[in-house]
């Protein structure tokens, strides 16, 4: 689970923030590999805007994005 404290987070940055990769650049490479799913669909846009309520899956891990404000 990832608590979002703003309107959105870019996909490559989310992958870095949750520890699935070491840097934003590595996050971009992971997205480019075609193995990252957003709401069950392959997402190839490295800087796709991820908002509260969405689910991201990569490397066998699913991240539910929730609104930090509640």
PDB file of N, CA, C and O in Angstrom:
ATOM      1  N   UNK A   1       0.849  -1.176   0.000  1.00  0.00           N
ATOM      2  CA  UNK A   1       0.000   0.000   0.000  1.00  0.00           C
ATOM      3  C   UNK A   1       0.893   1.236   0.000  1.00  0.00           C
ATOM      4  O   UNK A   1       1.909   1.284   0.693  1.00  0.00           O
ATOM      5  N   UNK A   2       0.501   2.224  -0.780  1.00  0.00           N
ATOM      6  CA  UNK A   2       1.260   3.470  -0.872  1.00  0.00           C
ATOM      7  C   UNK A   2       0.304   4.621  -0.603  1.00  0.00           C
ATOM      8  O   UNK A   2      -0.727   4.747  -1.265  1.00  0.00           O
ATOM      9  N   UNK A   3       0.644   5.458   0.366  1.00  0.00           N
ATOM     10  CA  UNK A   3      -0.187   6.623   0.689  1.00  0.00           C
ATOM     11  C   UNK A   3       0.252   7.807  -0.160  1.00  0.00           C
ATOM     12  O   UNK A   3       1.393   8.259  -0.071  1.00  0.00           O
ATOM     13  N   UNK A   4      -0.661   8.302  -0.978  1.00  0.00           N
ATOM     14  CA  UNK A   4      -0.388   9.407  -1.889  1.00  0.00           C
ATOM     15  C   UNK A   4      -0.714  10.725  -1.193  1.00  0.00           C
ATOM     16  O   UNK A   4      -1.845  10.938  -0.756  1.00  0.00           O
ATOM     17  N   UNK A   5       0.278  11.605  -1.092  1.00  0.00           N
ATOM     18  CA  UNK A   5       0.079  12.877  -0.391  1.00  0.00           C
ATOM     19  C   UNK A   5      -0.061  14.056  -1.347  1.00  0.00           C
ATOM     20  O   UNK A   5       0.068  15.211  -0.942  1.00  0.00           O
ATOM     21  N   UNK A   6      -0.323  13.761  -2.605  1.00  0.00           N
ATOM     22  CA  UNK A   6      -0.514  14.801  -3.627  1.00  0.00           C
ATOM     23  C   UNK A   6      -1.509  14.280  -4.653  1.00  0.00           C
ATOM     24  O   UNK A   6      -2.059  13.193  -4.476  1.00  0.00           O
ATOM     25  N   UNK A   7      -1.751  15.028  -5.715  1.00  0.00           N
ATOM     26  CA  UNK A   7      -2.761  14.634  -6.705  1.00  0.00           C
ATOM     27  C   UNK A   7      -2.386  13.336  -7.424  1.00  0.00           C
ATOM     28  O   UNK A   7      -3.238  12.478  -7.655  1.00  0.00           O
ATOM     29  N   UNK A   8      -1.105  13.201  -7.777  1.00  0.00           N
ATOM     30  CA  UNK A   8      -0.652  12.012  -8.494  1.00  0.00           C
ATOM     31  C   UNK A   8       0.842  11.823  -8.273  1.00  0.00           C
ATOM     32  O   UNK A   8       1.532  12.718  -7.786  1.00  0.00           O
ATOM     33  N   UNK A   9       1.330  10.636  -8.642  1.00  0.00           N
ATOM     34  CA  UNK A   9       2.756  10.353  -8.643  1.00  0.00           C
ATOM     35  C   UNK A   9       3.061   9.692  -9.984  1.00  0.00           C
ATOM     36  O   UNK A   9       2.271   8.886 -10.475  1.00  0.00           O
ATOM     37  N   UNK A  10       4.199  10.030 -10.574  1.00  0.00           N
ATOM     38  CA  UNK A  10       4.571   9.411 -11.845  1.00  0.00           C
ATOM     39  C   UNK A  10       4.939   7.952 -11.593  1.00  0.00           C
ATOM     40  O   UNK A  10       5.548   7.620 -10.576  1.00  0.00           O
ATOM     41  N   UNK A  11       4.565   7.096 -12.523  1.00  0.00           N
ATOM     42  CA  UNK A  11       4.744   5.658 -12.359  1.00  0.00           C
ATOM     43  C   UNK A  11       6.181   5.276 -12.025  1.00  0.00           C
ATOM     44  O   UNK A  11       6.409   4.500 -11.097  1.00  0.00           O
ATOM     45  N   UNK A  12       7.149   5.803 -12.762  1.00  0.00           N
ATOM     46  CA  UNK A  12       8.547   5.435 -12.494  1.00  0.00           C
ATOM     47  C   UNK A  12       8.980   5.861 -11.089  1.00  0.00           C
ATOM     48  O   UNK A  12       9.773   5.169 -10.452  1.00  0.00           O
ATOM     49  N   UNK A  13       8.467   6.990 -10.603  1.00  0.00           N
ATOM     50  CA  UNK A  13       8.798   7.446  -9.258  1.00  0.00           C
ATOM     51  C   UNK A  13       8.122   6.580  -8.196  1.00  0.00           C
ATOM     52  O   UNK A  13       8.708   6.316  -7.146  1.00  0.00           O
ATOM     53  N   UNK A  14       6.901   6.142  -8.461  1.00  0.00           N
ATOM     54  CA  UNK A  14       6.206   5.257  -7.529  1.00  0.00           C
ATOM     55  C   UNK A  14       7.003   3.967  -7.333  1.00  0.00           C
ATOM     56  O   UNK A  14       7.164   3.490  -6.210  1.00  0.00           O
ATOM     57  N   UNK A  15       7.493   3.415  -8.429  1.00  0.00           N
ATOM     58  CA  UNK A  15       8.270   2.172  -8.344  1.00  0.00           C
ATOM     59  C   UNK A  15       9.520   2.368  -7.492  1.00  0.00           C
ATOM     60  O   UNK A  15       9.933   1.470  -6.758  1.00  0.00           O
ATOM     61  N   UNK A  16      10.115   3.555  -7.600  1.00  0.00           N
ATOM     62  CA  UNK A  16      11.290   3.863  -6.779  1.00  0.00           C
ATOM     63  C   UNK A  16      10.876   4.056  -5.310  1.00  0.00           C
ATOM     64  O   UNK A  16      11.533   3.530  -4.411  1.00  0.00           O
ATOM     65  N   UNK A  17       9.813   4.789  -5.068  1.00  0.00           N
ATOM     66  CA  UNK A  17       9.388   5.108  -3.707  1.00  0.00           C
ATOM     67  C   UNK A  17       8.987   3.862  -2.908  1.00  0.00           C
ATOM     68  O   UNK A  17       9.157   3.830  -1.689  1.00  0.00           O
ATOM     69  N   UNK A  18       8.465   2.859  -3.572  1.00  0.00           N
ATOM     70  CA  UNK A  18       8.070   1.641  -2.854  1.00  0.00           C
ATOM     71  C   UNK A  18       9.198   0.610  -2.799  1.00  0.00           C
ATOM     72  O   UNK A  18       9.031  -0.468  -2.229  1.00  0.00           O
ATOM     73  N   UNK A  19      10.341   0.941  -3.391  1.00  0.00           N
ATOM     74  CA  UNK A  19      11.511   0.084  -3.281  1.00  0.00           C
ATOM     75  C   UNK A  19      11.639  -1.017  -4.318  1.00  0.00           C
ATOM     76  O   UNK A  19      12.449  -1.929  -4.150  1.00  0.00           O
ATOM     77  N   UNK A  20      10.854  -0.951  -5.393  1.00  0.00           N
ATOM     78  CA  UNK A  20      10.971  -1.963  -6.443  1.00  0.00           C
ATOM     79  C   UNK A  20      12.165  -1.727  -7.356  1.00  0.00           C
ATOM     80  O   UNK A  20      12.567  -2.617  -8.104  1.00  0.00           O
ATOM     81  N   UNK A  21      12.732  -0.524  -7.294  1.00  0.00           N
ATOM     82  CA  UNK A  21      13.940  -0.218  -8.055  1.00  0.00           C
ATOM     83  C   UNK A  21      14.712   0.869  -7.309  1.00  0.00           C
ATOM     84  O   UNK A  21      14.181   1.526  -6.414  1.00  0.00           O
ATOM     85  N   UNK A  22      15.972   1.041  -7.696  1.00  0.00           N
ATOM     86  CA  UNK A  22      16.855   1.945  -6.967  1.00  0.00           C
ATOM     87  C   UNK A  22      16.757   3.409  -7.377  1.00  0.00           C
ATOM     88  O   UNK A  22      17.144   4.298  -6.619  1.00  0.00           O
ATOM     89  N   UNK A  23      16.233   3.659  -8.590  1.00  0.00           N
ATOM     90  CA  UNK A  23      16.203   5.043  -9.078  1.00  0.00           C
ATOM     91  C   UNK A  23      15.039   5.225 -10.045  1.00  0.00           C
ATOM     92  O   UNK A  23      14.423   4.259 -10.495  1.00  0.00           O
ATOM     93  N   UNK A  24      14.759   6.479 -10.348  1.00  0.00           N
ATOM     94  CA  UNK A  24      13.722   6.773 -11.333  1.00  0.00           C
ATOM     95  C   UNK A  24      14.082   6.203 -12.693  1.00  0.00           C
ATOM     96  O   UNK A  24      13.210   5.752 -13.436  1.00  0.00           O
ATOM     97  N   UNK A  25      15.370   6.225 -13.018  1.00  0.00           N
ATOM     98  CA  UNK A  25      15.827   5.668 -14.292  1.00  0.00           C
ATOM     99  C   UNK A  25      15.591   4.168 -14.359  1.00  0.00           C
ATOM    100  O   UNK A  25      15.185   3.641 -15.394  1.00  0.00           O
ATOM    101  N   UNK A  26      15.847   3.487 -13.256  1.00  0.00           N
ATOM    102  CA  UNK A  26      15.590   2.044 -13.201  1.00  0.00           C
ATOM    103  C   UNK A  26      14.085   1.788 -13.289  1.00  0.00           C
ATOM    104  O   UNK A  26      13.652   0.788 -13.860  1.00  0.00           O
ATOM    105  N   UNK A  27      13.303   2.691 -12.724  1.00  0.00           N
ATOM    106  CA  UNK A  27      11.844   2.581 -12.819  1.00  0.00           C
ATOM    107  C   UNK A  27      11.389   2.710 -14.259  1.00  0.00           C
ATOM    108  O   UNK A  27      10.507   1.976 -14.705  1.00  0.00           O
ATOM    109  N   UNK A  28      11.987   3.639 -14.987  1.00  0.00           N
ATOM    110  CA  UNK A  28      11.652   3.809 -16.407  1.00  0.00           C
ATOM    111  C   UNK A  28      11.985   2.548 -17.192  1.00  0.00           C
ATOM    112  O   UNK A  28      11.219   2.137 -18.064  1.00  0.00           O
ATOM    113  N   UNK A  29      13.133   1.929 -16.885  1.00  0.00           N
ATOM    114  CA  UNK A  29      13.533   0.697 -17.574  1.00  0.00           C
ATOM    115  C   UNK A  29      12.554  -0.428 -17.259  1.00  0.00           C
ATOM    116  O   UNK A  29      12.203  -1.216 -18.137  1.00  0.00           O
ATOM    117  N   UNK A  30      12.113  -0.502 -16.004  1.00  0.00           N
ATOM    118  CA  UNK A  30      11.162  -1.532 -15.608  1.00  0.00           C
ATOM    119  C   UNK A  30       9.845  -1.358 -16.365  1.00  0.00           C
ATOM    120  O   UNK A  30       9.273  -2.336 -16.847  1.00  0.00           O
ATOM    121  N   UNK A  31       9.369  -0.130 -16.470  1.00  0.00           N
ATOM    122  CA  UNK A  31       8.131   0.138 -17.205  1.00  0.00           C
ATOM    123  C   UNK A  31       8.325  -0.215 -18.683  1.00  0.00           C
ATOM    124  O   UNK A  31       7.454  -0.835 -19.293  1.00  0.00           O
ATOM    125  N   UNK A  32       9.456   0.174 -19.252  1.00  0.00           N
ATOM    126  CA  UNK A  32       9.730  -0.095 -20.666  1.00  0.00           C
ATOM    127  C   UNK A  32       9.785  -1.592 -20.966  1.00  0.00           C
ATOM    128  O   UNK A  32       9.557  -2.005 -22.103  1.00  0.00           O
ATOM    129  N   UNK A  33      10.086  -2.406 -19.951  1.00  0.00           N
ATOM    130  CA  UNK A  33      10.173  -3.849 -20.160  1.00  0.00           C
ATOM    131  C   UNK A  33       8.805  -4.487 -20.413  1.00  0.00           C
ATOM    132  O   UNK A  33       8.723  -5.637 -20.844  1.00  0.00           O
ATOM    133  N   UNK A  34       7.729  -3.735 -20.143  1.00  0.00           N
ATOM    134  CA  UNK A  34       6.384  -4.250 -20.400  1.00  0.00           C
ATOM    135  C   UNK A  34       5.848  -5.155 -19.316  1.00  0.00           C
ATOM    136  O   UNK A  34       4.876  -5.878 -19.537  1.00  0.00           O
ATOM    137  N   UNK A  35       6.469  -5.128 -18.141  1.00  0.00           N
ATOM    138  CA  UNK A  35       6.050  -6.021 -17.054  1.00  0.00           C
ATOM    139  C   UNK A  35       5.289  -5.305 -15.939  1.00  0.00           C
ATOM    140  O   UNK A  35       4.951  -5.918 -14.926  1.00  0.00           O
ATOM    141  N   UNK A  36       5.021  -4.019 -16.121  1.00  0.00           N
ATOM    142  CA  UNK A  36       4.300  -3.257 -15.099  1.00  0.00           C
ATOM    143  C   UNK A  36       2.834  -3.125 -15.515  1.00  0.00           C
ATOM    144  O   UNK A  36       2.525  -2.718 -16.635  1.00  0.00           O
ATOM    145  N   UNK A  37       1.946  -3.478 -14.594  1.00  0.00           N
ATOM    146  CA  UNK A  37       0.516  -3.373 -14.850  1.00  0.00           C
ATOM    147  C   UNK A  37      -0.082  -2.263 -13.997  1.00  0.00           C
ATOM    148  O   UNK A  37       0.270  -2.104 -12.828  1.00  0.00           O
ATOM    149  N   UNK A  38      -0.983  -1.503 -14.590  1.00  0.00           N
ATOM    150  CA  UNK A  38      -1.757  -0.498 -13.861  1.00  0.00           C
ATOM    151  C   UNK A  38      -3.218  -0.871 -14.056  1.00  0.00           C
ATOM    152  O   UNK A  38      -3.715  -0.912 -15.182  1.00  0.00           O
ATOM    153  N   UNK A  39      -3.897  -1.141 -12.956  1.00  0.00           N
ATOM    154  CA  UNK A  39      -5.292  -1.583 -12.988  1.00  0.00           C
ATOM    155  C   UNK A  39      -5.482  -2.773 -13.924  1.00  0.00           C
ATOM    156  O   UNK A  39      -6.485  -2.863 -14.631  1.00  0.00           O
ATOM    157  N   UNK A  40      -4.502  -3.693 -13.922  1.00  0.00           N
ATOM    158  CA  UNK A  40      -4.612  -4.923 -14.686  1.00  0.00           C
ATOM    159  C   UNK A  40      -4.182  -4.859 -16.136  1.00  0.00           C
ATOM    160  O   UNK A  40      -4.258  -5.860 -16.848  1.00  0.00           O
ATOM    161  N   UNK A  41      -3.732  -3.697 -16.585  1.00  0.00           N
ATOM    162  CA  UNK A  41      -3.323  -3.534 -17.979  1.00  0.00           C
ATOM    163  C   UNK A  41      -1.859  -3.116 -18.059  1.00  0.00           C
ATOM    164  O   UNK A  41      -1.385  -2.342 -17.227  1.00  0.00           O
ATOM    165  N   UNK A  42      -1.145  -3.627 -19.057  1.00  0.00           N
ATOM    166  CA  UNK A  42       0.255  -3.249 -19.247  1.00  0.00           C
ATOM    167  C   UNK A  42       0.335  -1.743 -19.479  1.00  0.00           C
ATOM    168  O   UNK A  42      -0.399  -1.195 -20.303  1.00  0.00           O
ATOM    169  N   UNK A  43       1.223  -1.083 -18.754  1.00  0.00           N
ATOM    170  CA  UNK A  43       1.426   0.370 -18.894  1.00  0.00           C
ATOM    171  C   UNK A  43       2.844   0.617 -19.387  1.00  0.00           C
ATOM    172  O   UNK A  43       3.808   0.223 -18.732  1.00  0.00           O
ATOM    173  N   UNK A  44       2.973   1.262 -20.528  1.00  0.00           N
ATOM    174  CA  UNK A  44       4.286   1.532 -21.109  1.00  0.00           C
ATOM    175  C   UNK A  44       4.690   3.000 -21.000  1.00  0.00           C
ATOM    176  O   UNK A  44       5.808   3.360 -21.370  1.00  0.00           O
ATOM    177  N   UNK A  45       3.796   3.848 -20.496  1.00  0.00           N
ATOM    178  CA  UNK A  45       4.138   5.264 -20.306  1.00  0.00           C
ATOM    179  C   UNK A  45       4.888   5.394 -18.986  1.00  0.00           C
ATOM    180  O   UNK A  45       4.311   5.212 -17.914  1.00  0.00           O
ATOM    181  N   UNK A  46       6.160   5.705 -19.072  1.00  0.00           N
ATOM    182  CA  UNK A  46       7.024   5.732 -17.892  1.00  0.00           C
ATOM    183  C   UNK A  46       6.572   6.756 -16.857  1.00  0.00           C
ATOM    184  O   UNK A  46       6.732   6.541 -15.656  1.00  0.00           O
ATOM    185  N   UNK A  47       6.011   7.860 -17.317  1.00  0.00           N
ATOM    186  CA  UNK A  47       5.586   8.913 -16.391  1.00  0.00           C
ATOM    187  C   UNK A  47       4.064   9.003 -16.306  1.00  0.00           C
ATOM    188  O   UNK A  47       3.513  10.078 -16.072  1.00  0.00           O
ATOM    189  N   UNK A  48       3.390   7.871 -16.496  1.00  0.00           N
ATOM    190  CA  UNK A  48       1.932   7.845 -16.355  1.00  0.00           C
ATOM    191  C   UNK A  48       1.563   8.361 -14.969  1.00  0.00           C
ATOM    192  O   UNK A  48       2.226   8.043 -13.982  1.00  0.00           O
ATOM    193  N   UNK A  49       0.514   9.151 -14.903  1.00  0.00           N
ATOM    194  CA  UNK A  49       0.076   9.722 -13.626  1.00  0.00           C
ATOM    195  C   UNK A  49      -0.764   8.697 -12.870  1.00  0.00           C
ATOM    196  O   UNK A  49      -1.837   8.295 -13.320  1.00  0.00           O
ATOM    197  N   UNK A  50      -0.256   8.285 -11.717  1.00  0.00           N
ATOM    198  CA  UNK A  50      -0.944   7.305 -10.885  1.00  0.00           C
ATOM    199  C   UNK A  50      -1.639   8.053  -9.758  1.00  0.00           C
ATOM    200  O   UNK A  50      -1.017   8.823  -9.026  1.00  0.00           O
ATOM    201  N   UNK A  51      -2.931   7.814  -9.632  1.00  0.00           N
ATOM    202  CA  UNK A  51      -3.746   8.525  -8.643  1.00  0.00           C
ATOM    203  C   UNK A  51      -4.304   7.550  -7.608  1.00  0.00           C
ATOM    204  O   UNK A  51      -4.288   6.336  -7.808  1.00  0.00           O
ATOM    205  N   UNK A  52      -4.790   8.096  -6.511  1.00  0.00           N
ATOM    206  CA  UNK A  52      -5.400   7.285  -5.456  1.00  0.00           C
ATOM    207  C   UNK A  52      -6.511   6.424  -6.047  1.00  0.00           C
ATOM    208  O   UNK A  52      -7.280   6.877  -6.894  1.00  0.00           O
ATOM    209  N   UNK A  53      -6.583   5.187  -5.592  1.00  0.00           N
ATOM    210  CA  UNK A  53      -7.596   4.264  -6.078  1.00  0.00           C
ATOM    211  C   UNK A  53      -7.074   3.308  -7.132  1.00  0.00           C
ATOM    212  O   UNK A  53      -7.739   2.324  -7.456  1.00  0.00           O
ATOM    213  N   UNK A  54      -5.892   3.581  -7.675  1.00  0.00           N
ATOM    214  CA  UNK A  54      -5.331   2.711  -8.700  1.00  0.00           C
ATOM    215  C   UNK A  54      -4.462   1.627  -8.065  1.00  0.00           C
ATOM    216  O   UNK A  54      -3.996   1.762  -6.934  1.00  0.00           O
ATOM    217  N   UNK A  55      -4.258   0.550  -8.821  1.00  0.00           N
ATOM    218  CA  UNK A  55      -3.400  -0.552  -8.394  1.00  0.00           C
ATOM    219  C   UNK A  55      -2.286  -0.732  -9.424  1.00  0.00           C
ATOM    220  O   UNK A  55      -2.527  -0.733 -10.632  1.00  0.00           O
ATOM    221  N   UNK A  56      -1.083  -0.880  -8.926  1.00  0.00           N
ATOM    222  CA  UNK A  56       0.083  -1.094  -9.775  1.00  0.00           C
ATOM    223  C   UNK A  56       0.699  -2.428  -9.383  1.00  0.00           C
ATOM    224  O   UNK A  56       0.873  -2.708  -8.197  1.00  0.00           O
ATOM    225  N   UNK A  57       1.030  -3.253 -10.372  1.00  0.00           N
ATOM    226  CA  UNK A  57       1.655  -4.545 -10.101  1.00  0.00           C
ATOM    227  C   UNK A  57       2.948  -4.652 -10.894  1.00  0.00           C
ATOM    228  O   UNK A  57       2.995  -4.324 -12.080  1.00  0.00           O
ATOM    229  N   UNK A  58       4.001  -5.118 -10.218  1.00  0.00           N
ATOM    230  CA  UNK A  58       5.301  -5.325 -10.867  1.00  0.00           C
ATOM    231  C   UNK A  58       6.103  -6.311 -10.029  1.00  0.00           C
ATOM    232  O   UNK A  58       6.055  -6.281  -8.800  1.00  0.00           O
ATOM    233  N   UNK A  59       6.824  -7.166 -10.693  1.00  0.00           N
ATOM    234  CA  UNK A  59       7.718  -8.127 -10.037  1.00  0.00           C
ATOM    235  C   UNK A  59       7.012  -8.926  -8.942  1.00  0.00           C
ATOM    236  O   UNK A  59       7.587  -9.200  -7.889  1.00  0.00           O
ATOM    237  N   UNK A  60       5.757  -9.295  -9.207  1.00  0.00           N
ATOM    238  CA  UNK A  60       5.019 -10.114  -8.265  1.00  0.00           C
ATOM    239  C   UNK A  60       4.450  -9.370  -7.066  1.00  0.00           C
ATOM    240  O   UNK A  60       3.908  -9.987  -6.149  1.00  0.00           O
ATOM    241  N   UNK A  61       4.572  -8.054  -7.070  1.00  0.00           N
ATOM    242  CA  UNK A  61       4.082  -7.239  -5.954  1.00  0.00           C
ATOM    243  C   UNK A  61       2.977  -6.314  -6.459  1.00  0.00           C
ATOM    244  O   UNK A  61       3.117  -5.674  -7.500  1.00  0.00           O
ATOM    245  N   UNK A  62       1.879  -6.253  -5.708  1.00  0.00           N
ATOM    246  CA  UNK A  62       0.798  -5.331  -6.053  1.00  0.00           C
ATOM    247  C   UNK A  62       0.766  -4.182  -5.072  1.00  0.00           C
ATOM    248  O   UNK A  62       0.806  -4.382  -3.858  1.00  0.00           O
ATOM    249  N   UNK A  63       0.694  -2.975  -5.610  1.00  0.00           N
ATOM    250  CA  UNK A  63       0.671  -1.760  -4.795  1.00  0.00           C
ATOM    251  C   UNK A  63      -0.701  -1.107  -4.945  1.00  0.00           C
ATOM    252  O   UNK A  63      -1.114  -0.756  -6.050  1.00  0.00           O
ATOM    253  N   UNK A  64      -1.392  -0.950  -3.841  1.00  0.00           N
ATOM    254  CA  UNK A  64      -2.650  -0.215  -3.853  1.00  0.00           C
ATOM    255  C   UNK A  64      -2.335   1.213  -3.458  1.00  0.00           C
ATOM    256  O   UNK A  64      -1.753   1.456  -2.401  1.00  0.00           O
ATOM    257  N   UNK A  65      -2.716   2.162  -4.305  1.00  0.00           N
ATOM    258  CA  UNK A  65      -2.446   3.574  -4.036  1.00  0.00           C
ATOM    259  C   UNK A  65      -3.664   4.165  -3.345  1.00  0.00           C
ATOM    260  O   UNK A  65      -4.775   4.122  -3.875  1.00  0.00           O
ATOM    261  N   UNK A  66      -3.445   4.719  -2.153  1.00  0.00           N
ATOM    262  CA  UNK A  66      -4.555   5.304  -1.405  1.00  0.00           C
ATOM    263  C   UNK A  66      -4.269   6.777  -1.110  1.00  0.00           C
ATOM    264  O   UNK A  66      -3.123   7.223  -1.159  1.00  0.00           O
ATOM    265  N   UNK A  67      -5.310   7.505  -0.809  1.00  0.00           N
ATOM    266  CA  UNK A  67      -5.206   8.928  -0.489  1.00  0.00           C
ATOM    267  C   UNK A  67      -4.767   9.075   0.966  1.00  0.00           C
ATOM    268  O   UNK A  67      -5.448   8.594   1.872  1.00  0.00           O
ATOM    269  N   UNK A  68      -3.648   9.728   1.189  1.00  0.00           N
ATOM    270  CA  UNK A  68      -3.118   9.910   2.540  1.00  0.00           C
ATOM    271  C   UNK A  68      -4.068  10.733   3.402  1.00  0.00           C
ATOM    272  O   UNK A  68      -4.064  10.601   4.626  1.00  0.00           O
ATOM    273  N   UNK A  69      -4.882  11.579   2.774  1.00  0.00           N
ATOM    274  CA  UNK A  69      -5.805  12.431   3.512  1.00  0.00           C
ATOM    275  C   UNK A  69      -7.000  11.640   4.051  1.00  0.00           C
ATOM    276  O   UNK A  69      -7.768  12.135   4.876  1.00  0.00           O
ATOM    277  N   UNK A  70      -7.135  10.426   3.578  1.00  0.00           N
ATOM    278  CA  UNK A  70      -8.239   9.602   4.067  1.00  0.00           C
ATOM    279  C   UNK A  70      -9.303   9.497   3.052  1.00  0.00           C
ATOM    280  O   UNK A  70     -10.317   8.840   3.286  1.00  0.00           O
TER     281      UNK A  70
END
